[in-house]
Amino acid sequence: MLKNLKDALETKHVTYIQVSKLLNCRPATVSDKINGKTKFSFDEAFQIQGVFFPEYDIKYLFDPSNKEPQPV
């Protein structure tokens, strides 16, 4: 599961529907990807980060290990 991404979505009140519209896919597909059933492509991750979370590091958002962010 991509806990960091899920937490960021909740914090900023971004819905799976909004992400699905950006990626041109079903909300269920977004859910599957966040929950680890399938993976986001690099392009998808880059789009999500750029549109919804420019203040977050892409590595942090899409890190499946859910580690705390490290200083850059």
All heavy atoms as a GROMACS GRO file, in nm:
protein
  587
    1MET      N    1   0.084  -0.118   0.000
    1MET     CA    2   0.000   0.000   0.000
    1MET      C    3   0.088   0.124   0.000
    1MET      O    4   0.192   0.128   0.064
    1MET     CB    5  -0.091   0.001   0.123
    1MET     CG    6  -0.176   0.126   0.126
    1MET     SD    7  -0.254   0.168   0.282
    1MET     CE    8  -0.365   0.035   0.303
    2LEU      N    9   0.042   0.224  -0.070
    2LEU     CA   10   0.114   0.351  -0.074
    2LEU      C   11   0.054   0.443   0.032
    2LEU      O   12  -0.024   0.533   0.004
    2LEU     CB   13   0.104   0.414  -0.213
    2LEU     CG   14   0.166   0.331  -0.326
    2LEU    CD1   15   0.138   0.396  -0.460
    2LEU    CD2   16   0.315   0.312  -0.304
    3LYS      N   17   0.091   0.418   0.157
    3LYS     CA   18   0.034   0.490   0.270
    3LYS      C   19   0.060   0.640   0.263
    3LYS      O   20  -0.029   0.720   0.294
    3LYS     CB   21   0.087   0.434   0.402
    3LYS     CG   22   0.023   0.498   0.524
    3LYS     CD   23   0.072   0.435   0.651
    3LYS     CE   24   0.015   0.497   0.776
    3LYS     NZ   25  -0.026   0.633   0.774
    4ASN      N   26   0.178   0.679   0.221
    4ASN     CA   27   0.210   0.822   0.214
    4ASN      C   28   0.120   0.893   0.113
    4ASN      O   29   0.071   1.002   0.139
    4ASN     CB   30   0.356   0.842   0.176
    4ASN     CG   31   0.450   0.787   0.281
    4ASN    OD1   32   0.415   0.772   0.397
    4ASN    ND2   33   0.571   0.753   0.239
    5LEU      N   34   0.097   0.830  -0.001
    5LEU     CA   35   0.008   0.889  -0.101
    5LEU      C   36  -0.135   0.894  -0.048
    5LEU      O   37  -0.204   0.995  -0.062
    5LEU     CB   38   0.014   0.810  -0.232
    5LEU     CG   39  -0.080   0.857  -0.343
    5LEU    CD1   40  -0.053   1.003  -0.380
    5LEU    CD2   41  -0.068   0.768  -0.464
    6LYS      N   42  -0.178   0.786   0.012
    6LYS     CA   43  -0.314   0.781   0.067
    6LYS      C   44  -0.334   0.890   0.172
    6LYS      O   45  -0.436   0.960   0.173
    6LYS     CB   46  -0.342   0.644   0.125
    6LYS     CG   47  -0.484   0.620   0.160
    6LYS     CD   48  -0.508   0.475   0.197
    6LYS     CE   49  -0.655   0.454   0.220
    6LYS     NZ   50  -0.688   0.315   0.245
    7ASP      N   51  -0.236   0.906   0.260
    7ASP     CA   52  -0.244   1.011   0.363
    7ASP      C   53  -0.248   1.150   0.301
    7ASP      O   54  -0.322   1.237   0.345
    7ASP     CB   55  -0.126   1.000   0.460
    7ASP     CG   56  -0.133   0.879   0.550
    7ASP    OD1   57  -0.240   0.814   0.558
    7ASP    OD2   58  -0.031   0.848   0.614
    8ALA      N   59  -0.166   1.171   0.198
    8ALA     CA   60  -0.164   1.302   0.130
    8ALA      C   61  -0.298   1.331   0.063
    8ALA      O   62  -0.347   1.444   0.068
    8ALA     CB   63  -0.050   1.307   0.028
    9LEU      N   64  -0.358   1.230   0.002
    9LEU     CA   65  -0.489   1.247  -0.060
    9LEU      C   66  -0.591   1.290   0.044
    9LEU      O   67  -0.669   1.383   0.021
    9LEU     CB   68  -0.534   1.116  -0.126
    9LEU     CG   69  -0.463   1.075  -0.254
    9LEU    CD1   70  -0.493   0.929  -0.288
    9LEU    CD2   71  -0.502   1.164  -0.370
   10GLU      N   72  -0.590   1.223   0.158
   10GLU     CA   73  -0.686   1.256   0.264
   10GLU      C   74  -0.660   1.396   0.320
   10GLU      O   75  -0.754   1.472   0.343
   10GLU     CB   76  -0.679   1.151   0.374
   10GLU     CG   77  -0.735   1.017   0.332
   10GLU     CD   78  -0.716   0.909   0.436
   10GLU    OE1   79  -0.674   0.939   0.550
   10GLU    OE2   80  -0.742   0.792   0.402
   11THR      N   81  -0.534   1.429   0.342
   11THR     CA   82  -0.498   1.560   0.399
   11THR      C   83  -0.545   1.674   0.309
   11THR      O   84  -0.596   1.775   0.358
   11THR     CB   85  -0.346   1.569   0.419
   11THR    OG1   86  -0.308   1.468   0.513
   11THR    CG2   87  -0.305   1.705   0.472
   12LYS      N   88  -0.529   1.657   0.178
   12LYS     CA   89  -0.565   1.764   0.084
   12LYS      C   90  -0.704   1.747   0.025
   12LYS      O   91  -0.744   1.821  -0.064
   12LYS     CB   92  -0.460   1.773  -0.027
   12LYS     CG   93  -0.326   1.823   0.028
   12LYS     CD   94  -0.230   1.858  -0.081
   12LYS     CE   95  -0.273   1.982  -0.156
   12LYS     NZ   96  -0.176   2.021  -0.259
   13HIS      N   97  -0.778   1.646   0.074
   13HIS     CA   98  -0.915   1.621   0.029
   13HIS      C   99  -0.923   1.598  -0.122
   13HIS      O  100  -1.014   1.647  -0.190
   13HIS     CB  101  -1.010   1.734   0.071
   13HIS     CG  102  -1.005   1.763   0.217
   13HIS    ND1  103  -1.056   1.678   0.312
   13HIS    CD2  104  -0.951   1.866   0.285
   13HIS    CE1  105  -1.036   1.728   0.433
   13HIS    NE2  106  -0.971   1.842   0.419
   14VAL      N  107  -0.826   1.521  -0.173
   14VAL     CA  108  -0.826   1.483  -0.314
   14VAL      C  109  -0.889   1.344  -0.321
   14VAL      O  110  -0.849   1.253  -0.248
   14VAL     CB  111  -0.682   1.479  -0.371
   14VAL    CG1  112  -0.681   1.428  -0.514
   14VAL    CG2  113  -0.617   1.616  -0.362
   15THR      N  114  -0.988   1.328  -0.409
   15THR     CA  115  -1.058   1.201  -0.418
   15THR      C  116  -0.998   1.110  -0.526
   15THR      O  117  -0.928   1.157  -0.616
   15THR     CB  118  -1.207   1.224  -0.452
   15THR    OG1  119  -1.216   1.279  -0.584
   15THR    CG2  120  -1.273   1.317  -0.350
   16TYR      N  121  -1.031   0.981  -0.516
   16TYR     CA  122  -0.990   0.886  -0.619
   16TYR      C  123  -1.053   0.926  -0.753
   16TYR      O  124  -0.993   0.903  -0.858
   16TYR     CB  125  -1.031   0.744  -0.582
   16TYR     CG  126  -0.952   0.680  -0.470
   16TYR    CD1  127  -0.857   0.750  -0.397
   16TYR    CD2  128  -0.972   0.548  -0.437
   16TYR    CE1  129  -0.785   0.690  -0.294
   16TYR    CE2  130  -0.901   0.486  -0.335
   16TYR     CZ  131  -0.809   0.558  -0.265
   16TYR     OH  132  -0.737   0.499  -0.164
   17ILE      N  133  -1.171   0.985  -0.749
   17ILE     CA  134  -1.237   1.029  -0.872
   17ILE      C  135  -1.155   1.138  -0.940
   17ILE      O  136  -1.136   1.134  -1.062
   17ILE     CB  137  -1.381   1.077  -0.844
   17ILE    CG1  138  -1.468   0.958  -0.800
   17ILE    CG2  139  -1.441   1.147  -0.965
   17ILE    CD1  140  -1.603   0.996  -0.747
   18GLN      N  141  -1.104   1.233  -0.862
   18GLN     CA  142  -1.020   1.339  -0.920
   18GLN      C  143  -0.894   1.280  -0.983
   18GLN      O  144  -0.853   1.321  -1.092
   18GLN     CB  145  -0.983   1.441  -0.814
   18GLN     CG  146  -1.100   1.526  -0.768
   18GLN     CD  147  -1.062   1.611  -0.649
   18GLN    OE1  148  -1.041   1.560  -0.540
   18GLN    NE2  149  -1.052   1.741  -0.672
   19VAL      N  150  -0.831   1.186  -0.914
   19VAL     CA  151  -0.710   1.123  -0.966
   19VAL      C  152  -0.744   1.042  -1.092
   19VAL      O  153  -0.671   1.046  -1.191
   19VAL     CB  154  -0.643   1.034  -0.860
   19VAL    CG1  155  -0.523   0.961  -0.917
   19VAL    CG2  156  -0.601   1.117  -0.738
   20SER      N  157  -0.857   0.972  -1.089
   20SER     CA  158  -0.895   0.891  -1.205
   20SER      C  159  -0.922   0.978  -1.328
   20SER      O  160  -0.891   0.939  -1.440
   20SER     CB  161  -1.016   0.803  -1.174
   20SER     OG  162  -1.134   0.879  -1.163
   21LYS      N  163  -0.979   1.096  -1.308
   21LYS     CA  164  -1.002   1.188  -1.421
   21LYS      C  165  -0.869   1.235  -1.479
   21LYS      O  166  -0.854   1.247  -1.601
   21LYS     CB  167  -1.088   1.305  -1.378
   21LYS     CG  168  -1.233   1.267  -1.359
   21LYS     CD  169  -1.317   1.385  -1.317
   21LYS     CE  170  -1.462   1.340  -1.296
   21LYS     NZ  171  -1.548   1.450  -1.253
   22LEU      N  172  -0.773   1.263  -1.391
   22LEU     CA  173  -0.640   1.305  -1.437
   22LEU      C  174  -0.574   1.196  -1.520
   22LEU      O  175  -0.514   1.222  -1.624
   22LEU     CB  176  -0.552   1.342  -1.318
   22LEU     CG  177  -0.407   1.374  -1.348
   22LEU    CD1  178  -0.396   1.506  -1.424
   22LEU    CD2  179  -0.326   1.379  -1.220
   23LEU      N  180  -0.586   1.071  -1.473
   23LEU     CA  181  -0.518   0.959  -1.538
   23LEU      C  182  -0.602   0.892  -1.646
   23LEU      O  183  -0.554   0.800  -1.712
   23LEU     CB  184  -0.480   0.854  -1.432
   23LEU     CG  185  -0.389   0.901  -1.320
   23LEU    CD1  186  -0.361   0.787  -1.224
   23LEU    CD2  187  -0.260   0.960  -1.374
   24ASN      N  188  -0.729   0.938  -1.659
   24ASN     CA  189  -0.819   0.880  -1.758
   24ASN      C  190  -0.839   0.730  -1.735
   24ASN      O  191  -0.818   0.648  -1.824
   24ASN     CB  192  -0.771   0.908  -1.901
   24ASN     CG  193  -0.880   0.886  -2.002
   24ASN    OD1  194  -0.998   0.900  -1.973
   24ASN    ND2  195  -0.842   0.852  -2.124
   25CYS      N  196  -0.876   0.697  -1.611
   25CYS     CA  197  -0.903   0.559  -1.575
   25CYS      C  198  -1.018   0.555  -1.475
   25CYS      O  199  -1.069   0.659  -1.435
   25CYS     CB  200  -0.778   0.492  -1.518
   25CYS     SG  201  -0.723   0.560  -1.359
   26ARG      N  202  -1.055   0.437  -1.431
   26ARG     CA  203  -1.164   0.423  -1.334
   26ARG      C  204  -1.114   0.450  -1.192
   26ARG      O  205  -0.997   0.421  -1.162
   26ARG     CB  206  -1.221   0.281  -1.338
   26ARG     CG  207  -1.281   0.242  -1.470
   26ARG     CD  208  -1.330   0.096  -1.475
   26ARG     NE  209  -1.231   0.003  -1.422
   26ARG     CZ  210  -1.252  -0.077  -1.316
   26ARG    NH1  211  -1.365  -0.079  -1.252
   26ARG    NH2  212  -1.155  -0.157  -1.274
   27PRO      N  213  -1.199   0.500  -1.104
   27PRO     CA  214  -1.160   0.518  -0.964
   27PRO      C  215  -1.114   0.386  -0.900
   27PRO      O  216  -1.023   0.385  -0.817
   27PRO     CB  217  -1.286   0.572  -0.896
   27PRO     CG  218  -1.359   0.641  -1.006
   27PRO     CD  219  -1.331   0.560  -1.130
   28ALA      N  220  -1.174   0.275  -0.941
   28ALA     CA  221  -1.134   0.144  -0.888
   28ALA      C  222  -0.990   0.111  -0.926
   28ALA      O  223  -0.917   0.047  -0.848
   28ALA     CB  224  -1.228   0.035  -0.938
   29THR      N  225  -0.947   0.156  -1.042
   29THR     CA  226  -0.809   0.135  -1.085
   29THR      C  227  -0.714   0.213  -0.996
   29THR      O  228  -0.609   0.161  -0.955
   29THR     CB  229  -0.791   0.177  -1.233
   29THR    OG1  230  -0.881   0.101  -1.313
   29THR    CG2  231  -0.648   0.157  -1.280
   30VAL      N  232  -0.750   0.335  -0.961
   30VAL     CA  233  -0.669   0.416  -0.870
   30VAL      C  234  -0.661   0.346  -0.735
   30VAL      O  235  -0.552   0.335  -0.676
   30VAL     CB  236  -0.727   0.559  -0.855
   30VAL    CG1  237  -0.654   0.637  -0.749
   30VAL    CG2  238  -0.724   0.632  -0.988
   31SER      N  239  -0.772   0.297  -0.686
   31SER     CA  240  -0.774   0.225  -0.559
   31SER      C  241  -0.683   0.102  -0.564
   31SER      O  242  -0.605   0.077  -0.471
   31SER     CB  243  -0.917   0.182  -0.525
   31SER     OG  244  -0.919   0.106  -0.407
   32ASP      N  245  -0.691   0.025  -0.672
   32ASP     CA  246  -0.605  -0.093  -0.687
   32ASP      C  247  -0.458  -0.055  -0.683
   32ASP      O  248  -0.376  -0.125  -0.621
   32ASP     CB  249  -0.635  -0.165  -0.819
   32ASP     CG  250  -0.766  -0.241  -0.817
   32ASP    OD1  251  -0.824  -0.260  -0.707
   32ASP    OD2  252  -0.812  -0.283  -0.926
   33LYS      N  253  -0.423   0.055  -0.746
   33LYS     CA  254  -0.284   0.098  -0.750
   33LYS      C  255  -0.237   0.146  -0.613
   33LYS      O  256  -0.126   0.114  -0.570
   33LYS     CB  257  -0.263   0.206  -0.857
   33LYS     CG  258  -0.279   0.149  -0.997
   33LYS     CD  259  -0.262   0.252  -1.105
   33LYS     CE  260  -0.283   0.190  -1.241
   33LYS     NZ  261  -0.189   0.234  -1.339
   34ILE      N  262  -0.319   0.222  -0.544
   34ILE     CA  263  -0.281   0.270  -0.411
   34ILE      C  264  -0.268   0.154  -0.312
   34ILE      O  265  -0.181   0.154  -0.226
   34ILE     CB  266  -0.382   0.376  -0.362
   34ILE    CG1  267  -0.363   0.504  -0.443
   34ILE    CG2  268  -0.365   0.404  -0.213
   34ILE    CD1  269  -0.466   0.612  -0.418
   35ASN      N  270  -0.354   0.054  -0.329
   35ASN     CA  271  -0.351  -0.060  -0.238
   35ASN      C  272  -0.253  -0.170  -0.278
   35ASN      O  273  -0.246  -0.274  -0.214
   35ASN     CB  274  -0.493  -0.118  -0.223
   35ASN     CG  275  -0.580  -0.024  -0.144
   35ASN    OD1  276  -0.544   0.021  -0.036
   35ASN    ND2  277  -0.695   0.011  -0.199
   36GLY      N  278  -0.175  -0.146  -0.383
   36GLY     CA  279  -0.067  -0.237  -0.420
   36GLY      C  280  -0.105  -0.354  -0.508
   36GLY      O  281  -0.023  -0.442  -0.531
   37LYS      N  282  -0.228  -0.358  -0.559
   37LYS     CA  283  -0.267  -0.468  -0.648
   37LYS      C  284  -0.201  -0.455  -0.784
   37LYS      O  285  -0.168  -0.555  -0.847
   37LYS     CB  286  -0.419  -0.472  -0.663
   37LYS     CG  287  -0.488  -0.512  -0.535
   37LYS     CD  288  -0.638  -0.520  -0.554
   37LYS     CE  289  -0.704  -0.556  -0.420
   37LYS     NZ  290  -0.849  -0.558  -0.431
   38THR      N  291  -0.185  -0.331  -0.830
   38THR     CA  292  -0.109  -0.300  -0.951
   38THR      C  293  -0.023  -0.178  -0.920
   38THR      O  294  -0.034  -0.121  -0.812
   38THR     CB  295  -0.202  -0.272  -1.072
   38THR    OG1  296  -0.288  -0.164  -1.038
   38THR    CG2  297  -0.286  -0.393  -1.109
   39LYS      N  298   0.060  -0.139  -1.014
   39LYS     CA  299   0.152  -0.028  -0.988
   39LYS      C  300   0.123   0.092  -1.078
   39LYS      O  301   0.077   0.077  -1.190
   39LYS     CB  302   0.296  -0.073  -1.010
   39LYS     CG  303   0.337  -0.181  -0.914
   39LYS     CD  304   0.481  -0.217  -0.929
   39LYS     CE  305   0.512  -0.330  -0.835
   39LYS     NZ  306   0.623  -0.309  -0.750
   40PHE      N  307   0.153   0.210  -1.024
   40PHE     CA  308   0.148   0.331  -1.105
   40PHE      C  309   0.268   0.332  -1.198
   40PHE      O  310   0.378   0.293  -1.160
   40PHE     CB  311   0.158   0.456  -1.016
   40PHE     CG  312   0.032   0.488  -0.940
   40PHE    CD1  313   0.022   0.459  -0.805
   40PHE    CD2  314  -0.074   0.551  -1.003
   40PHE    CE1  315  -0.093   0.490  -0.734
   40PHE    CE2  316  -0.189   0.582  -0.932
   40PHE     CZ  317  -0.199   0.552  -0.798
   41SER      N  318   0.248   0.379  -1.319
   41SER     CA  319   0.362   0.401  -1.408
   41SER      C  320   0.434   0.527  -1.362
   41SER      O  321   0.379   0.606  -1.285
   41SER     CB  322   0.314   0.419  -1.554
   41SER     OG  323   0.248   0.544  -1.569
   42PHE      N  324   0.555   0.546  -1.410
   42PHE     CA  325   0.628   0.667  -1.373
   42PHE      C  326   0.552   0.791  -1.420
   42PHE      O  327   0.540   0.888  -1.346
   42PHE     CB  328   0.769   0.667  -1.434
   42PHE     CG  329   0.843   0.794  -1.403
   42PHE    CD1  330   0.900   0.814  -1.278
   42PHE    CD2  331   0.850   0.896  -1.497
   42PHE    CE1  332   0.965   0.934  -1.248
   42PHE    CE2  333   0.916   1.015  -1.468
   42PHE     CZ  334   0.973   1.033  -1.343
   43ASP      N  335   0.498   0.785  -1.541
   43ASP     CA  336   0.424   0.901  -1.593
   43ASP      C  337   0.302   0.933  -1.507
   43ASP      O  338   0.273   1.050  -1.482
   43ASP     CB  339   0.380   0.875  -1.737
   43ASP     CG  340   0.496   0.879  -1.836
   43ASP    OD1  341   0.602   0.934  -1.802
   43ASP    OD2  342   0.479   0.827  -1.948
   44GLU      N  343   0.232   0.830  -1.461
   44GLU     CA  344   0.116   0.852  -1.375
   44GLU      C  345   0.159   0.915  -1.242
   44GLU      O  346   0.097   1.010  -1.195
   44GLU     CB  347   0.044   0.720  -1.348
   44GLU     CG  348  -0.027   0.664  -1.468
   44GLU     CD  349  -0.080   0.524  -1.446
   44GLU    OE1  350  -0.024   0.449  -1.364
   44GLU    OE2  351  -0.180   0.490  -1.514
   45ALA      N  352   0.264   0.861  -1.183
   45ALA     CA  353   0.314   0.914  -1.056
   45ALA      C  354   0.356   1.060  -1.074
   45ALA      O  355   0.326   1.145  -0.989
   45ALA     CB  356   0.431   0.830  -1.006
   46PHE      N  357   0.424   1.089  -1.181
   46PHE     CA  358   0.472   1.224  -1.209
   46PHE      C  359   0.354   1.320  -1.225
   46PHE      O  360   0.357   1.432  -1.175
   46PHE     CB  361   0.559   1.221  -1.335
   46PHE     CG  362   0.640   1.345  -1.355
   46PHE    CD1  363   0.752   1.371  -1.276
   46PHE    CD2  364   0.606   1.436  -1.454
   46PHE    CE1  365   0.827   1.487  -1.296
   46PHE    CE2  366   0.680   1.551  -1.474
   46PHE     CZ  367   0.791   1.576  -1.394
   47GLN      N  368   0.249   1.276  -1.294
   47GLN     CA  369   0.129   1.359  -1.312
   47GLN      C  370   0.062   1.387  -1.178
   47GLN      O  371   0.024   1.500  -1.148
   47GLN     CB  372   0.028   1.290  -1.403
   47GLN     CG  373   0.057   1.300  -1.549
   47GLN     CD  374  -0.055   1.238  -1.629
   47GLN    OE1  375  -0.076   1.117  -1.624
   47GLN    NE2  376  -0.129   1.319  -1.699
   48ILE      N  377   0.042   1.284  -1.098
   48ILE     CA  378  -0.025   1.299  -0.968
   48ILE      C  379   0.053   1.396  -0.880
   48ILE      O  380  -0.004   1.488  -0.821
   48ILE     CB  381  -0.042   1.162  -0.899
   48ILE    CG1  382  -0.142   1.077  -0.977
   48ILE    CG2  383  -0.086   1.180  -0.754
   48ILE    CD1  384  -0.144   0.932  -0.935
   49GLN      N  385   0.182   1.375  -0.871
   49GLN     CA  386   0.265   1.462  -0.788
   49GLN      C  387   0.262   1.605  -0.839
   49GLN      O  388   0.246   1.698  -0.760
   49GLN     CB  389   0.409   1.408  -0.784
   49GLN     CG  390   0.501   1.480  -0.688
   49GLN     CD  391   0.578   1.594  -0.753
   49GLN    OE1  392   0.592   1.601  -0.875
   49GLN    NE2  393   0.627   1.684  -0.672
   50GLY      N  394   0.274   1.625  -0.967
   50GLY     CA  395   0.279   1.759  -1.024
   50GLY      C  396   0.149   1.837  -1.012
   50GLY      O  397   0.149   1.957  -0.986
   51VAL      N  398   0.036   1.768  -1.027
   51VAL     CA  399  -0.094   1.835  -1.025
   51VAL      C  400  -0.146   1.854  -0.882
   51VAL      O  401  -0.190   1.962  -0.846
   51VAL     CB  402  -0.198   1.757  -1.110
   51VAL    CG1  403  -0.338   1.812  -1.089
   51VAL    CG2  404  -0.159   1.761  -1.257
   52PHE      N  405  -0.139   1.749  -0.801
   52PHE     CA  406  -0.201   1.755  -0.670
   52PHE      C  407  -0.104   1.783  -0.555
   52PHE      O  408  -0.144   1.838  -0.453
   52PHE     CB  409  -0.275   1.624  -0.640
   52PHE     CG  410  -0.389   1.596  -0.733
   52PHE    CD1  411  -0.384   1.490  -0.821
   52PHE    CD2  412  -0.502   1.678  -0.733
   52PHE    CE1  413  -0.490   1.463  -0.907
   52PHE    CE2  414  -0.608   1.652  -0.819
   52PHE     CZ  415  -0.602   1.545  -0.906
   53PHE      N  416   0.022   1.742  -0.570
   53PHE     CA  417   0.115   1.748  -0.457
   53PHE      C  418   0.253   1.803  -0.493
   53PHE      O  419   0.356   1.741  -0.464
   53PHE     CB  420   0.132   1.607  -0.395
   53PHE     CG  421   0.002   1.540  -0.365
   53PHE    CD1  422  -0.043   1.435  -0.442
   53PHE    CD2  423  -0.075   1.583  -0.259
   53PHE    CE1  424  -0.164   1.373  -0.414
   53PHE    CE2  425  -0.196   1.523  -0.230
   53PHE     CZ  426  -0.241   1.417  -0.308
   54PRO      N  427   0.261   1.920  -0.554
   54PRO     CA  428   0.393   1.972  -0.593
   54PRO      C  429   0.485   1.998  -0.473
   54PRO      O  430   0.606   2.002  -0.489
   54PRO     CB  431   0.360   2.101  -0.668
   54PRO     CG  432   0.224   2.140  -0.621
   54PRO     CD  433   0.153   2.011  -0.589
   55GLU      N  434   0.427   2.011  -0.356
   55GLU     CA  435   0.508   2.037  -0.236
   55GLU      C  436   0.568   1.910  -0.177
   55GLU      O  437   0.652   1.916  -0.088
   55GLU     CB  438   0.425   2.110  -0.129
   55GLU     CG  439   0.317   2.026  -0.065
   55GLU     CD  440   0.185   2.019  -0.143
   55GLU    OE1  441   0.180   2.048  -0.263
   55GLU    OE2  442   0.085   1.981  -0.080
   56TYR      N  443   0.528   1.793  -0.227
   56TYR     CA  444   0.580   1.665  -0.178
   56TYR      C  445   0.685   1.610  -0.273
   56TYR      O  446   0.676   1.628  -0.395
   56TYR     CB  447   0.468   1.560  -0.170
   56TYR     CG  448   0.371   1.580  -0.056
   56TYR    CD1  449   0.255   1.655  -0.072
   56TYR    CD2  450   0.393   1.520   0.067
   56TYR    CE1  451   0.164   1.670   0.031
   56TYR    CE2  452   0.302   1.535   0.171
   56TYR     CZ  453   0.189   1.610   0.152
   56TYR     OH  454   0.100   1.624   0.254
   57ASP      N  455   0.780   1.539  -0.217
   57ASP     CA  456   0.880   1.468  -0.296
   57ASP      C  457   0.815   1.343  -0.356
   57ASP      O  458   0.746   1.270  -0.286
   57ASP     CB  459   0.999   1.430  -0.208
   57ASP     CG  460   1.108   1.360  -0.285
   57ASP    OD1  461   1.183   1.429  -0.355
   57ASP    OD2  462   1.116   1.236  -0.275
   58ILE      N  463   0.836   1.318  -0.484
   58ILE     CA  464   0.774   1.204  -0.551
   58ILE      C  465   0.817   1.072  -0.488
   58ILE      O  466   0.738   0.978  -0.478
   58ILE     CB  467   0.799   1.208  -0.703
   58ILE    CG1  468   0.703   1.113  -0.775
   58ILE    CG2  469   0.944   1.178  -0.736
   58ILE    CD1  470   0.697   1.134  -0.924
   59LYS      N  471   0.941   1.063  -0.444
   59LYS     CA  472   0.989   0.940  -0.380
   59LYS      C  473   0.913   0.913  -0.251
   59LYS      O  474   0.882   0.799  -0.220
   59LYS     CB  475   1.139   0.950  -0.348
   59LYS     CG  476   1.228   0.947  -0.469
   59LYS     CD  477   1.372   0.953  -0.423
   59LYS     CE  478   1.464   1.002  -0.531
   59LYS     NZ  479   1.601   1.012  -0.481
   60TYR      N  480   0.885   1.018  -0.177
   60TYR     CA  481   0.809   1.003  -0.053
   60TYR      C  482   0.666   0.956  -0.082
   60TYR      O  483   0.617   0.862  -0.019
   60TYR     CB  484   0.807   1.136   0.023
   60TYR     CG  485   0.709   1.138   0.138
   60TYR    CD1  486   0.737   1.071   0.256
   60TYR    CD2  487   0.587   1.205   0.127
   60TYR    CE1  488   0.646   1.071   0.362
   60TYR    CE2  489   0.497   1.206   0.231
   60TYR     CZ  490   0.526   1.139   0.348
   60TYR     OH  491   0.436   1.138   0.451
   61LEU      N  492   0.599   1.018  -0.176
   61LEU     CA  493   0.460   0.983  -0.206
   61LEU      C  494   0.445   0.838  -0.251
   61LEU      O  495   0.350   0.770  -0.213
   61LEU     CB  496   0.404   1.073  -0.316
   61LEU     CG  497   0.369   1.216  -0.277
   61LEU    CD1  498   0.332   1.295  -0.402
   61LEU    CD2  499   0.257   1.219  -0.176
   62PHE      N  500   0.538   0.791  -0.331
   62PHE     CA  501   0.524   0.659  -0.393
   62PHE      C  502   0.616   0.554  -0.332
   62PHE      O  503   0.641   0.451  -0.392
   62PHE     CB  504   0.543   0.671  -0.544
   62PHE     CG  505   0.430   0.749  -0.607
   62PHE    CD1  506   0.439   0.887  -0.623
   62PHE    CD2  507   0.313   0.686  -0.644
   62PHE    CE1  508   0.334   0.959  -0.676
   62PHE    CE2  509   0.207   0.758  -0.698
   62PHE     CZ  510   0.217   0.895  -0.714
   63ASP      N  511   0.661   0.577  -0.209
   63ASP     CA  512   0.747   0.482  -0.139
   63ASP      C  513   0.660   0.375  -0.073
   63ASP      O  514   0.584   0.407   0.019
   63ASP     CB  515   0.830   0.555  -0.033
   63ASP     CG  516   0.924   0.463   0.041
   63ASP    OD1  517   0.932   0.344   0.008
   63ASP    OD2  518   0.991   0.513   0.132
   64PRO      N  519   0.670   0.250  -0.117
   64PRO     CA  520   0.587   0.146  -0.057
   64PRO      C  521   0.630   0.107   0.084
   64PRO      O  522   0.556   0.040   0.156
   64PRO     CB  523   0.601   0.028  -0.154
   64PRO     CG  524   0.733   0.050  -0.219
   64PRO     CD  525   0.752   0.201  -0.225
   65SER      N  526   0.748   0.150   0.128
   65SER     CA  527   0.795   0.112   0.262
   65SER      C  528   0.739   0.204   0.372
   65SER      O  529   0.752   0.174   0.488
   65SER     CB  530   0.947   0.114   0.267
   65SER     OG  531   0.995   0.246   0.258
   66ASN      N  532   0.677   0.315   0.332
   66ASN     CA  533   0.612   0.409   0.427
   66ASN      C  534   0.708   0.466   0.529
   66ASN      O  535   0.672   0.488   0.645
   66ASN     CB  536   0.495   0.340   0.496
   66ASN     CG  537   0.396   0.286   0.399
   66ASN    OD1  538   0.361   0.352   0.304
   66ASN    ND2  539   0.352   0.164   0.420
   67LYS      N  540   0.829   0.494   0.488
   67LYS     CA  541   0.926   0.555   0.579
   67LYS      C  542   0.897   0.703   0.596
   67LYS      O  543   0.837   0.767   0.511
   67LYS     CB  544   1.067   0.540   0.523
   67LYS     CG  545   1.114   0.398   0.515
   67LYS     CD  546   1.252   0.392   0.454
   67LYS     CE  547   1.295   0.249   0.436
   67LYS     NZ  548   1.419   0.240   0.362
   68GLU      N  549   0.945   0.757   0.708
   68GLU     CA  550   0.935   0.900   0.731
   68GLU      C  551   1.023   0.972   0.628
   68GLU      O  552   1.128   0.922   0.590
   68GLU     CB  553   0.982   0.935   0.872
   68GLU     CG  554   0.886   0.888   0.979
   68GLU     CD  555   0.751   0.956   0.972
   68GLU    OE1  556   0.746   1.078   0.951
   68GLU    OE2  557   0.651   0.885   0.982
   69PRO      N  558   0.982   1.090   0.584
   69PRO     CA  559   1.064   1.163   0.486
   69PRO      C  560   1.199   1.201   0.544
   69PRO      O  561   1.209   1.236   0.661
   69PRO     CB  562   0.980   1.285   0.452
   69PRO     CG  563   0.885   1.301   0.564
   69PRO     CD  564   0.864   1.164   0.624
   70GLN      N  565   1.299   1.191   0.461
   70GLN     CA  566   1.434   1.229   0.500
   70GLN      C  567   1.463   1.370   0.451
   70GLN      O  568   1.415   1.410   0.345
   70GLN     CB  569   1.536   1.132   0.439
   70GLN     CG  570   1.518   0.989   0.486
   70GLN     CD  571   1.543   0.976   0.634
   70GLN    OE1  572   1.640   1.027   0.687
   70GLN    NE2  573   1.453   0.906   0.704
   71PRO      N  574   1.542   1.447   0.525
   71PRO     CA  575   1.579   1.581   0.477
   71PRO      C  576   1.654   1.572   0.346
   71PRO      O  577   1.731   1.481   0.325
   71PRO     CB  578   1.668   1.636   0.588
   71PRO     CG  579   1.669   1.537   0.697
   71PRO     CD  580   1.601   1.413   0.650
   72VAL      N  581   1.629   1.668   0.260
   72VAL     CA  582   1.696   1.670   0.128
   72VAL      C  583   1.818   1.757   0.136
   72VAL      O  584   1.826   1.855   0.200
   72VAL     CB  585   1.599   1.722   0.020
   72VAL    CG1  586   1.668   1.725  -0.114
   72VAL    CG2  587   1.475   1.634   0.016
   0.00000   0.00000   0.00000
